[in-house]
Amino acid sequence: MEVEGRRGRARRLSPTVPFAAEQTADLDLRLSRAGDPFEFSVRLCWRLRSLVERRVPARCLEAGPVPRAARLRFADSTTVIVKAAVPGELARLAVAMRRASATPLACSTSPDGETTLVLAWPGLRKGLLLQVVGLDQPD
């Protein structure tokens, strides 16, 4: 079989070699875990734990790629997509971030596979609860 290369020249593809049964079994196992929402949530929470431990402040809140979501960017350039646990909380966070730094206090995973992040800033009596949808790359 021949395909056109980058410079317009035809090049020959090598024939495909079938995988061994043990290789495909391992690949099937990894792919099945990737679709598990609880596994994804645990990995996401593990990734956010370093932000909580180092108390990295949130620096920017922008409109998200989906309705009722926002991009939350931290000082170390970690960006997550978040949704408010209570309607109106994203607006409250946006106003608060203009006055003071919001820092993460805790991150947890529910048995349903939802990751929650608690943010706080000076003068707040209890933390603001956000649902983390996933990581995002800066535009």
Buried (B, 14 or more C-beta within 10 A) or exposed (E): EEEEEEEEEEEEEEEEEEEEEEEEEEEEEEEEEEEEEBBBBBBBBEBBEEBBEEEBBBBBBBEBEEEEBBBBBBBEEBBBBBBBBEEEBBEEBBEBBEEEBBBBBBBEBEEEBBBBBBBBBEEBEEBBBBBBBEEBEEE
